[in-house]
Amino acid sequence: MTAFRAALTVRTREHLPEGWAQTHNNLAKAAFLLEDWPSAAESYRNVLTLYPDYSEAYQTANAVYHEKLFAYTSAFELSKQWVERYPTDLSAQANFVEAYLTTGRYADADGRLGELLKKPDLDLSSAVGLRVLEIVTALALKKANAVPQKLQELWAFVSGQPESFHADWSFDGTTHYVQKEQVFAPYRAWLMELFAVVKANDRAALLAALDRVQAGFTP
């Protein structure tokens, strides 16, 4: 990383913009491997100022902001910029709706979740992740009575997937948010269990785990 930082003293944005962006891209990748999350996010954001359509930079920067740094406002702003350019990018829309939740925009998150879950080409992992976020949002809005139905919808969706299905969705950012927000206090322990069970390795394990969390929920 020291070499990349030294190169930036020569490859400046003003004089060598493409070299500057490439160096930041290399620096971001190195920082990511070293788990230097602030440096990775900063360098990817720099790359995006010159190449705003670079999806790898967006995806990685967003993941770092939301899942590692818990910089929810930065994740929200970054996803907002991306979906304004690419409104049909459902993966980015899923990131954006999670950022609505983790910046306290619960009513907006609820509406966007409902619309996004209607999309027929939404990938399966996102469909599971967003259904879990629906449950979190319902609790934030003090609509605990809606949770049993949403749990049943989640169970039914998972039951229709192949035997090898597992959800590839990180809840690290949302987990951290739920742990610190008082609105979730009555259901915090239960939500931690829900986040954990969604990581099950196959359909049968996930369904069995969902049965347990359903049985353990009291509105």
N, C-alpha and C positions, 0 to 999 in steps of 0.2 A: 504493500500500500504506500510505503514511503516513496517508491519510485514513481508511482502514478501521481502522487501529490506534487512531487518535484516537476513532473512533466507539465502539470497545469500552470506552472509559472512561466512556461514557454508557450504552451498551446492554450492561449487565452481565447475567450469567446469572441473578442473584438477582432483579433488578427487571424485566428485559425479555428473558426467555429466548428467545422466537422471534426477536426482533431481534438478539440476541447470536449465535444460530446462523446467521442469514442473513448477518450481517456476516462471521463466520468462513468461511462458504461463499464469499463474494465474495473474501475475503482469500486463501483457498486457491487459487481459480482464478487470481487475479493472480500469486500466488507461483509457481504452476506455469508460467505463461507466461514468467515471468522466470527460470525454472530455479532458484528459491530453494527447493530441495527440503526442507530441514528445516522451513521455515515452512509449506509446502504440506501436509506430512504432519501437522504439529501441528494446523493449523486443521481439516483434514478429520477428525482424531480428535476434536476438540472438537465438531464437528457431529454425529458419530456418538454422542456421549454423550447427546445430546438426541433425535436421530433415528436410532436403531440400525438401521432398515430402509432407509436411504438407500443404494441400491446404487452410485450414481455415486461417493459419498464413499468407500465401501469399496473399490471397484475401483481408484480413483485412488490412495488412500492405500497400498493394498497394493503397487501397481506402483512407487510412489515408494520405499517402504521396501525392497523386494526388488531392484529393477532400478537404482535411482539411489543410494540411501544405503547399500546392502548391509547394512541393519539386519535381519539374518535373524531374530533373535528377535522383533522387533517385528512383522515380517510373519507369522511363525508364530502369534503371539498374536492378531493381528487376524483372520487367516483362521480360526483355531479358534473365535473368537467368532461369526463369520459363519456357518460351517457348522453350528454348534450351533443357530442359528436357522433356517437354510435347508439342511437336509441333502440336499435333492435338487438343489441348485445345482451342476451338474457343473463349471462354470467355476471356481467357488470351490473345489470339491474338488480340481481340478487345481492351483490355486494352493497349496492346503494341502499336497498331496503333494510339491510342489517345495520348500516350506518345511521339510518333514520332512527332505528330502535336505540342504538347505543349513544345517540346524542339527545335522547329524551323526547323525540318527536313521535310519541306513541300513536296518536290518532292517525297521523300521516302514514306511519309504518303499517298500521292495520289496513288502511285502504289500499296501499300499494301491494301488500301481501296478497290480498284478495284478488286483485287484478293479475298479478304475476302468476299465481297458481292456476289461473285459467288458461295459460299459454300451453298449447298442446305439444310444442317442441322444447319445453323446459326439460333439462337433463334430469335423470332420476335422482342423483345425489342432491341437486338443488331442490327438487320437489320435496325430499325428506327434510332437508335443512330448513327450508322455508316453513314447512308445517310445524316444526319445532319452534321456530321464531314466532309463529302465530300464537302458540301457547304462551310463550314468554310475554308477548304483547298483550294478550288477553289479561294476564295477571297484572301487568303494569297499569292497565285500564280498569282494574278492579272488577273484572268480569270472570271471576273464578267459576261461576256456574256454566260458562261456555266451554270450559276445559275438557270435561268428560267427552263431549261430542267431538271435539278436535282430536283428542287422543284416539277415539274410535276411528276417525277418518285416517289418521296416521297409520294405525294398525292395519286398516283395510288396504291402504295403498301399498304398504310393505308386503302384505300377504300376496299381492298380485305380481310380485317381482320374481325373477329366477332364484333358484336355491342358493346360488353363489353371491347374491346381491349383498353389498355393503355400502354404506353411505360415506362418501369421501368428502366430509365437511368438517372444518375446524370450528369449534365453538370457544376457542381460547379467549378471544376478545370479548365475546358476549358473556362468558363465564366470569371474567374479571369485572365486567360492568355490573352484573347481577350481584356479585359479592359485595359491592360497595354502595349500591343504591338501596335506600331504606324502603322504598315501595315494595321490594321483593322479600323483605324480611320474613313475612309469615310463610312463604313457600320456598325460601332459599335452599334449604337442605334437599327438598324434593326436586327442585330444578337441577341441582348439582348431580343428583342421581339420573335424571332424564338425560342430561348432556353426556354422562358417562355411558349409558346403555346404547346410545345411538352409534357408538363406536364398535358395536358387535361385528364379528367377522363374517357372518352369513345371515341369511334370512331367518332361519330357524332360531338362532341365538337372539337375533334382534326381536323377533316376535315374542319369545319367552320373556325377554327383559322388559318389553313394553307391557306385557301382562302384569308383571310385578309393579311397575310404576303406576299403571292404571289402578291396581288394587290399593296402592298406597296413597292415592290422592283423595283428599277431603276438601270440598269447596268451602 
